[in-house]
Amino acid sequence: MPNQKIQNPSMQVPKTPQMNERDFLNDMLSTEKYMTNAYTIALHEASHQHLYDDILTIFNETQQKQRDLFVSMFQKGWYKLEAEDQQKIQQSYQQHAGYSNQFPYHGTMQ
């Protein structure tokens, strides 16, 4: 069974050499993804608690903007996902569930 697309009906945009709304949203989403990745690295390497707190605030705001852009693009049908086969999901779950016995807190996950 081929993967099914998870997508809303696509809003039409003009096909011109100029950037349209979809182009702008896609560019902003790519930028926000890049920024959240960069802030994650900065959080890992922050040497001072106040610096960490400031970066975390900025990260959370950026992450929320990224989510808002994704939702907007998804609602307009400009972002689609692939539905995965339920059997593959179950196989992956079983494979990774076996790793829990390696956790230092006795295999319990919360």
BAZAKE-188818 format. One line per 5 residues: number of its first residue (from 1); for each residue x, y, z of N, C-alpha, C, O. Coordinates in pm, 1 decimal, padded with zeros to 6 digits. Layout:
N
NUM = X,Y,Z,X,Y,Z,X,Y,Z,X,Y,Z  ... .
% end
This chain:
110
1 = 00084.4,-00117.6,00000.0,00000.0,00000.0,00000.0,00088.7,00123.6,00000.0,00170.5,00139.9,00090.5  00075.0,00210.3,-00098.0,00158.0,00331.1,-00102.2,00118.9,00426.3,00010.7,00004.6,00428.0,00056.2  00216.3,00504.6,00054.2,00189.8,00602.2,00160.1,00088.0,00703.8,00112.8,00088.5,00746.2,-00002.8  00001.7,00741.3,00203.5,-00098.5,00841.5,00173.4,-00047.1,00978.1,00215.5,00025.9,00990.3,00313.9  -00084.5,01077.9,00142.5,-00046.5,01214.8,00176.1,-00146.4,01270.3,00277.2,-00267.2,01250.2,00265.0 .
6 = -00094.3,01339.2,00375.6,-00177.2,01410.2,00472.9,-00162.6,01557.0,00437.5,-00057.1,01617.3,00457.4  -00271.4,01614.1,00384.4,-00260.7,01749.4,00331.2,-00399.5,01808.7,00316.5,-00495.5,01737.8,00286.1  -00409.6,01938.4,00338.1,-00532.1,02011.8,00311.5,-00533.9,02051.3,00164.7,-00429.4,02050.4,00099.5  -00651.9,02086.4,00111.0,-00654.5,02135.8,-00026.8,-00564.3,02258.3,-00040.5,-00565.8,02347.5,00044.3  -00487.2,02261.5,-00146.3,-00388.5,02367.2,-00165.3,-00452.7,02495.1,-00216.5,-00527.7,02494.6,-00314.1 .
11 = -00421.2,02605.0,-00147.9,-00464.4,02736.1,-00197.3,-00377.8,02772.6,-00317.2,-00256.1,02753.9,-00314.9  -00439.4,02823.2,-00419.1,-00366.2,02861.1,-00538.8,-00294.0,02993.8,-00516.6,-00346.3,03085.8,-00453.6  -00172.3,03000.5,-00570.3,-00094.5,03123.8,-00566.1,-00051.9,03156.6,-00708.3,-00035.1,03066.4,-00790.3  -00034.4,03283.9,-00738.2,00007.4,03320.0,-00873.3,00145.9,03265.4,-00905.6,00235.7,03267.4,-00821.5  00161.9,03217.6,-01026.2,00292.3,03167.1,-01070.6,00359.1,03278.2,-01151.8,00342.3,03289.2,-01273.3 .
16 = 00435.2,03359.6,-01079.4,00505.0,03472.3,-01140.3,00649.5,03469.1,-01092.4,00681.8,03395.5,-00999.2  00736.4,03547.3,-01154.5,00875.4,03552.1,-01107.5,00888.6,03612.3,-00967.1,00987.2,03586.8,-00897.9  00789.9,03691.8,-00924.9,00794.2,03751.7,-00791.7,00755.4,03647.3,-00687.2,00680.2,03553.9,-00714.9  00808.7,03665.8,-00566.9,00771.5,03576.3,-00457.4,00625.4,03597.6,-00420.9,00577.0,03710.7,-00417.4  00556.5,03488.8,-00393.9,00417.4,03496.8,-00352.1,00406.9,03461.2,-00204.0,00508.4,03438.9,-00138.1 .
21 = 00285.0,03455.9,-00151.8,00266.1,03429.2,-00008.6,00327.1,03294.4,00031.2,00390.0,03282.9,00136.3  00308.4,03194.1,-00052.1,00364.1,03062.3,-00021.1,00517.1,03068.9,-00013.9,00577.4,03011.0,00076.5  00579.2,03138.5,-00107.8,00725.6,03152.7,-00107.8,00774.3,03221.2,00020.0,00871.7,03177.8,00081.4  00705.4,03328.8,00059.1,00745.2,03402.7,00178.6,00730.4,03316.5,00304.3,00819.7,03313.9,00389.0  00616.8,03245.9,00316.0,00596.7,03160.4,00432.9,00699.2,03047.3,00437.1,00750.9,03014.0,00543.7 .
26 = 00728.3,02989.0,00322.2,00826.3,02881.7,00316.0,00965.2,02932.8,00356.9,01038.6,02864.6,00428.4  00999.7,03052.2,00311.0,01128.3,03111.2,00347.1,01135.2,03139.7,00497.5,01236.7,03113.4,00562.0  01027.1,03193.2,00551.7,01025.1,03222.5,00695.5,01031.4,03093.5,00777.3,01100.9,03088.0,00878.7  00959.3,02989.9,00733.9,00962.2,02863.1,00806.2,01102.4,02803.5,00805.2,01149.1,02753.8,00907.7  01169.4,02807.7,00691.8,01305.9,02755.9,00683.1,01398.9,02833.0,00776.8,01483.7,02773.9,00843.8 .
31 = 01382.7,02963.6,00781.0,01465.0,03046.8,00869.1,01439.3,03013.6,01015.6,01533.5,03001.2,01093.9  01312.2,02999.1,01053.2,01279.2,02966.8,01192.3,01334.3,02829.8,01231.2,01380.3,02811.8,01343.9  01330.1,02733.9,01140.0,01387.8,02601.5,01168.1,01538.1,02613.5,01191.4,01592.1,02554.1,01284.7  01603.9,02689.6,01107.4,01747.6,02711.0,01122.6,01777.2,02777.8,01257.3,01869.6,02737.8,01328.2  01699.1,02878.7,01291.3,01722.7,02953.1,01415.3,01699.8,02865.5,01538.3,01778.3,02871.6,01632.9 .
36 = 01594.7,02784.7,01539.3,01571.5,02699.3,01656.2,01684.7,02598.2,01672.4,01723.5,02566.4,01784.9  01737.8,02547.6,01561.8,01853.5,02457.6,01571.6,01974.0,02530.5,01629.8,02044.8,02475.9,01714.4  01997.5,02653.0,01585.3,02110.9,02730.5,01635.3,02092.7,02763.1,01783.8,02188.5,02755.6,01860.8  01970.6,02799.2,01824.5,01946.3,02829.1,01965.7,01962.7,02703.8,02051.7,02006.1,02713.5,02166.4  01928.9,02587.7,01998.8,01948.8,02463.6,02073.6,02096.6,02443.5,02105.6,02131.6,02407.3,02217.9 .
41 = 02181.5,02466.5,02009.1,02325.9,02454.6,02032.2,02370.8,02558.2,02135.5,02448.3,02527.2,02225.9  02321.9,02680.2,02121.3,02358.3,02785.4,02217.3,02314.1,02747.9,02358.9,02385.7,02774.3,02455.5  02196.5,02686.5,02371.3,02149.7,02643.9,02503.7,02242.1,02538.7,02564.2,02272.1,02542.6,02683.5  02286.5,02445.5,02481.8,02376.6,02341.8,02530.6,02509.4,02399.7,02578.6,02573.8,02343.8,02667.5  02549.4,02510.4,02520.2,02682.7,02564.2,02547.5,02681.6,02693.1,02629.0,02786.3,02755.5,02646.4 .
46 = 02565.9,02733.6,02678.9,02558.5,02856.4,02759.0,02636.9,02837.9,02888.8,02616.7,02740.7,02961.6  02725.1,02931.1,02916.4,02814.9,02917.5,03031.2,02763.0,02985.5,03157.8,02822.0,02970.8,03264.8  02655.7,03057.9,03146.4,02605.3,03135.1,03260.5,02453.8,03119.4,03266.2,02388.3,03119.5,03162.0  02397.5,03106.1,03384.6,02254.6,03079.3,03399.9,02168.3,03189.6,03339.4,02068.4,03160.0,03273.9  02205.1,03316.7,03360.1,02123.6,03425.9,03305.1,02127.2,03425.2,03152.2,02026.2,03451.5,03087.0 .
51 = 02243.2,03395.1,03096.2,02253.7,03382.3,02950.6,02165.6,03268.0,02902.5,02093.4,03282.1,02803.9  02171.4,03155.0,02971.8,02088.0,03040.3,02938.0,01939.6,03078.5,02941.4,01864.6,03046.0,02849.4  01898.2,03146.8,03046.7,01758.1,03186.4,03061.2,01713.4,03277.1,02947.1,01603.7,03260.6,02893.8  01798.9,03373.8,02909.1,01765.1,03464.2,02799.1,01753.3,03388.6,02666.8,01659.6,03410.4,02590.0  01848.7,03300.2,02641.3,01844.9,03222.6,02517.0,01722.8,03131.0,02515.7,01659.7,03113.2,02411.5 .
56 = 01689.5,03072.9,02630.6,01572.6,02985.1,02638.5,01444.4,03061.2,02606.3,01356.5,03009.2,02537.5  01433.9,03183.2,02655.6,01316.4,03265.7,02624.9,01306.9,03290.8,02474.5,01200.4,03276.1,02414.5  01418.1,03328.3,02415.6,01420.9,03353.9,02270.7,01390.9,03225.3,02193.3,01315.9,03227.0,02095.7  01450.1,03113.4,02237.6,01424.5,02984.3,02173.2,01275.3,02951.9,02174.7,01218.9,02914.1,02072.1  01211.0,02966.7,02291.1,01068.3,02934.5,02302.0,00983.4,03021.6,02210.7,00889.2,02973.0,02148.0 .
61 = 01016.3,03150.3,02202.9,00942.8,03239.8,02113.1,00963.4,03197.7,01967.1,00868.5,03194.7,01888.6  01086.0,03165.7,01932.3,01118.1,03126.0,01795.1,01050.5,02994.0,01760.4,00998.1,02977.3,01650.2  01052.0,02901.0,01854.1,00987.9,02771.3,01832.3,00838.1,02789.4,01809.8,00779.9,02722.5,01724.4  00775.6,02878.6,01885.2,00632.4,02903.3,01868.3,00603.4,02965.6,01731.9,00504.6,02930.6,01667.2  00689.0,03057.5,01688.3,00670.3,03117.2,01554.8,00685.5,03011.0,01446.4,00612.3,03010.6,01347.5 .
66 = 00781.9,02920.8,01466.7,00800.2,02811.7,01370.8,00673.5,02728.0,01363.6,00628.1,02693.5,01254.4  00616.4,02695.3,01477.6,00493.4,02615.4,01481.9,00378.9,02689.4,01414.7,00302.9,02629.6,01338.6  00365.6,02819.3,01442.0,00259.1,02899.3,01380.7,00272.1,02899.3,01228.6,00172.1,02886.7,01157.8  00395.1,02913.6,01177.9,00416.7,02912.9,01033.7,00382.7,02776.9,00973.8,00319.8,02769.5,00868.2  00423.9,02669.1,01040.8,00391.0,02534.8,00993.1,00239.4,02516.5,00985.3,00187.2,02470.2,00883.9 .
71 = 00169.5,02553.1,01092.5,00023.8,02536.9,01095.9,-00040.5,02616.2,00983.2,-00130.1,02566.0,00915.4  00004.1,02738.7,00962.6,-00050.5,02822.0,00855.6,-00028.9,02756.9,00718.9,-00120.9,02750.3,00637.4  00092.4,02709.5,00694.7,00121.4,02645.7,00566.0,00042.7,02515.7,00549.9,-00005.5,02486.2,00440.5  00029.1,02438.3,00656.7,-00045.0,02313.2,00650.9,-00192.7,02340.9,00622.2,-00253.9,02272.3,00540.4  -00249.9,02441.3,00689.5,-00390.5,02475.4,00668.1,-00416.7,02520.1,00525.0,-00524.1,02495.0,00470.3 .
76 = -00318.9,02586.2,00464.7,-00335.0,02634.5,00327.0,-00302.6,02526.0,00225.1,-00313.8,02548.9,00104.6  -00262.3,02407.0,00272.8,-00231.3,02296.6,00182.4,-00093.7,02306.6,00120.1,-00066.6,02240.4,00020.0  -00006.3,02388.2,00177.3,00127.0,02408.9,00121.2,00233.3,02326.5,00191.4,00351.6,02336.5,00158.8  00192.3,02245.9,00286.8,00284.9,02158.8,00358.0,00214.4,02025.8,00372.6,00105.2,02018.7,00429.1  00275.7,01921.1,00322.5,00211.9,01790.5,00330.4,00302.8,01691.1,00401.3,00424.9,01706.5,00404.4 .
81 = 00241.0,01590.5,00457.1,00310.8,01485.7,00530.3,00276.1,01351.2,00467.2,00175.7,01338.6,00397.0  00358.1,01253.0,00492.2,00332.4,01117.3,00446.0,00278.6,01035.5,00562.5,00338.6,01034.2,00670.0  00166.9,00967.7,00542.7,00114.9,00876.2,00644.2,00198.8,00749.3,00641.1,00226.6,00695.2,00534.1  00238.5,00702.8,00756.7,00319.9,00581.3,00764.3,00230.8,00461.3,00791.0,00127.0,00472.1,00856.2  00272.3,00349.5,00740.5,00201.4,00224.3,00759.7,00200.6,00187.9,00908.2,00304.5,00193.8,00973.9 .
86 = 00084.5,00150.3,00961.3,00070.3,00118.7,01103.1,00163.1,00005.3,01146.4,00214.6,00007.2,01258.2  00184.8,-00092.5,01060.1,00272.8,-00204.7,01094.5,00417.0,-00156.5,01114.0,00485.7,-00203.2,01204.8  00463.1,-00063.9,01029.8,00598.2,-00010.3,01045.1,00611.7,00067.7,01175.5,00715.2,00061.1,01241.7  00508.6,00140.6,01211.8,00510.8,00215.3,01337.7,00521.1,00118.1,01454.7,00600.0,00139.6,01546.8  00442.7,00012.8,01451.5,00444.4,-00085.9,01559.7,00580.1,-00155.6,01568.6,00630.5,-00178.1,01678.6 .
91 = 00639.4,-00189.7,01455.0,00770.9,-00253.5,01454.4,00876.2,-00161.5,01515.7,00958.6,-00205.5,01595.8  00873.1,-00035.3,01478.1,00969.2,00060.5,01532.0,00949.1,00077.8,01682.3,01046.1,00085.9,01757.7  00825.0,00083.3,01725.1,00796.2,00096.7,01867.4,00852.9,-00022.2,01944.6,00918.5,-00005.1,02047.3  00827.2,-00142.0,01894.4,00876.2,-00261.8,01962.7,01028.9,-00264.2,01967.5,01088.0,-00301.3,02068.9  01091.6,-00224.8,01858.1,01237.9,-00221.8,01853.0,01292.9,-00126.5,01959.3,01385.4,-00161.7,02032.5 .
96 = 01236.9,-00007.6,01967.6,01288.8,00093.1,02059.3,01244.2,00070.1,02203.3,01312.4,00113.2,02296.3  01132.3,00003.9,02222.9,01087.4,-00026.7,02358.8,01186.2,-00119.8,02427.4,01202.5,-00114.6,02549.4  01252.1,-00204.7,02350.0,01352.2,-00294.8,02406.8,01473.0,-00222.5,02462.2,01545.3,-00277.6,02545.2  01495.9,-00101.7,02418.5,01610.2,-00024.4,02468.3,01589.1,00024.6,02611.0,01684.9,00062.3,02678.4  01465.2,00024.4,02657.2,01437.3,00082.4,02788.6,01507.8,00007.6,02900.9,01530.9,00065.1,03007.3 .
101 = 01542.9,-00120.5,02879.7,01613.4,-00192.3,02985.8,01756.4,-00142.2,03002.7,01825.3,-00182.1,03096.6  01801.0,-00056.0,02913.6,01934.9,00001.7,02923.5,01934.8,00134.1,03000.0,02041.1,00189.7,03027.6  01815.4,00185.1,03034.5,01807.2,00312.1,03104.7,01856.2,00295.6,03247.7,01835.1,00191.0,03309.1  01920.5,00396.8,03300.1,01971.8,00387.2,03437.7,01861.4,00383.8,03542.6,01887.7,00348.1,03657.5  01739.9,00419.7,03506.6,01630.9,00420.6,03604.7,01539.1,00301.2,03583.9,01416.8,00313.6,03591.1 .
106 = 01598.4,00186.6,03558.3,01533.1,00056.4,03557.7,01422.5,00039.4,03454.6,01322.6,-00027.6,03480.9  01439.4,00098.7,03339.2,01350.1,00071.3,03227.2,01214.6,00134.9,03233.4,01128.7,00102.5,03151.3  01191.1,00224.1,03326.8,01060.7,00288.7,03331.5,01068.2,00422.0,03258.3,01160.7,00500.9,03277.2  00969.9,00443.7,03176.0,00962.5,00570.4,03103.4,00837.9,00643.3,03149.8,00733.6,00582.2,03173.2  00850.1,00775.3,03162.9,00734.5,00853.9,03206.5,00700.2,00955.7,03104.1,00605.4,01032.0,03122.3 .
% end
